[in-house]
Amino acid sequence: MAKTKLWTALSLLAVLLCNADGFLQQSASVFRTNSLERTISRTIETSSASAITVIQSIPTTLGIQSHRFRSPTALSDNKSGDEYNITEDDRDDDVCKEQDLELVADFRGRPAGVVMEDLNWRVHKLRLEEANTRRFLKAGPRFLPYEECRKWVQAWGNRWQSASEWENWIAAGEKRNSYIPSRPEEYFTRRGEWISWDHFLGVESSVEDVTDSDDQR
């Protein structure tokens, strides 16, 4: 009976020792994990602090004071309500940039906006000149004056003896001079210059010459 109790006690002790060993191993693993995480976290914080220090030292190294290189902490601690707290140097930089842009845009020394206004003015001028040219062509005479047309007709050497011959010639499409009207009676009557077909074709002078020669005989 005593041996049985002793054996039972030893078995329980062995079980407890096994459980204790597993617990210790698990605790050690957790401890190592937490230590590693803390180490990594400290490393990240140290690297971030070093990076921020390097970034903040860049403007000082270059001799520049600008809000662009300020840390997030400095921006969050700004209690004056000014988001960036722009300095005089920043204002001077902005003025220089504006002047550079103005010089590039107005390389001829003209005020801002004159380039586009000058271009618009030139386009408007060209359109106005084109409109005036069209108006002049429409208002001006399209055909030659009556006497000039009459001289041109008579230069053909009595090519036409009547209005019907002229109209047949026009219908055949043989007229090549665009300054001579195809219907001279209608055109020159409208202008108040028409006399007669005989006078226009030069037939009247031929009849008068024949009459004068008969009288002399």
Number of C-alpha atoms within 10 A of each C-alpha: 6 7 8 9 10 11 12 12 12 12 12 12 12 12 12 12 12 12 12 12 12 12 12 12 12 12 12 12 12 12 12 12 12 12 12 12 12 12 12 12 12 12 12 12 12 12 12 12 12 12 12 15 12 12 14 14 13 13 16 12 9 8 9 12 16 17 16 9 15 15 13 9 8 10 14 9 9 12 8 7 8 9 11 13 13 13 12 11 12 15 11 11 13 12 12 12 12 12 12 12 12 15 15 11 16 15 11 9 11 12 12 12 10 13 15 10 11 11 11 11 12 12 12 12 12 11 12 12 12 12 11 12 12 12 11 11 10 10 9 9 10 12 16 14 14 20 12 12 18 17 13 16 17 16 12 10 10 13 15 20 14 15 17 10 12 19 13 12 15 15 11 9 8 9 13 8 10 10 13 19 18 16 12 20 17 12 15 16 12 10 11 10 13 17 12 14 17 16 14 22 25 22 17 14 12 13 11 11 10 10 11 11 9 9 7 6 5
